[in-house]
Amino acid sequence: MTTETAETTSETDPTDTSTEKKPSVLFVCVHNAGRSQMAAAYLNHLSEGRIEVLSAGSQPADQINPSAVEAMKEEGIDITAETPKILTTEAVKASDVVVTMGCGDECPYFPGKRYEDWVLEDPAGKGVESVRPIRDEIKGRIQQLIKELLPTGAGTGTQST
């Protein structure tokens, strides 16, 4: 089990001088090895860095699910460098939106935060053929979330991958 904490996966543009705070989203699942990693990767990619992205797990695995890595590679998104991270209270406090994916009561709750619970099949132990539909459902939900967080239409994920 890793002791790394949740951290942003989006890169900061040093030439960006805007003072407007980006919306931030935390994706949480039990192992932070499949669903939450795919969701974080899609949001980072499709929002083109306009949204701060974090992911974490209540009981992080030792590594990312290889089938999730393969499924995302098919979309042109490389998550091989990602590592499962432990869920912290600080990560929840720092986020505007907390999206849970099967972590149940282990996710901290703070009044005033936007919480969404995405009921998605767990890709653990499944081959890439079984992970693809989960990946595709996550992509659709991410595209909707981007529309809600960036209503100007910027970064809605309509680009080709």
ABEGO torsion letter per residue (X at the ends): XBABBBBBABBBBAABABABBBBBBBBBBAAGABAAAAAAAAAAAAAGGABBBBBBBABBBABBBAAAAAAAAAAGBBAAABBBBBBBAAAAAABABBBBBGAEAABBBBBGBBBBBBBBBBABGBBAAAAAAAAAAAAAAAAAAAAAABAAGBGAGABBX
